[in-house]
Structures are given as structure tokens and as C-alpha cells.
Amino acid sequence: MGNKVTQEDIATMSSEELDGRYCSLVSYIEREHKRGKKHLELETEACYFYRELEWRKTVRANHLTYLQNKLLNGEETLYNSYEG
């Protein structure tokens, strides 16, 4: 299954690419497991993909909460938040 991916590679992947690679990797690991084969390095890599996906989801949720609180407190509107 492909070359080993570095942490830098993972950090610069789009979320869509990351999710696709994670799903493909998990599917491959599950197929191989049914054949009695274990791939600990690939399982570790899948965990790195999953951790990055979860981290990005948390960051997005926290940023959305931050923006909603700013809007509720009248600090900014969506229009003036992008003015330079």
C-alpha cells in the first residue's frame, strides 16, 4: 500500500484528501485482517489520519463558536469582520 506519509504531508493535505486516504486505508486494513494479516504500521498511519481529522473538526467547531459569540455580543458582523 503506498509510501509512508510524513506528519508534514498530513498537515498540508486537504480535509477531503485526508478523509479519503483514511477511509481507503481502514478498508485495506480490514480486508487484510480478514485474511489473517496484520499491518501495525498502517494501523498507526490510520490513527495519525484520524487524529488530524478530529483535530480539524474540533478547530472548526471552536472557531464557529467563537464567531457566533462575537456576533451575539454585537462585536462584529459578518461583513465588517473581513474589512482590512
Secondary structure, DSSP 8 states (H G I E B T S, - for coil): ------HHHHHHS-HHHHHHHHHHHHHHHHHHHHTT---HHHHHHHHHHHHHHHHHHHHHHHHHHHHHHHHHTTS--TTGGG--
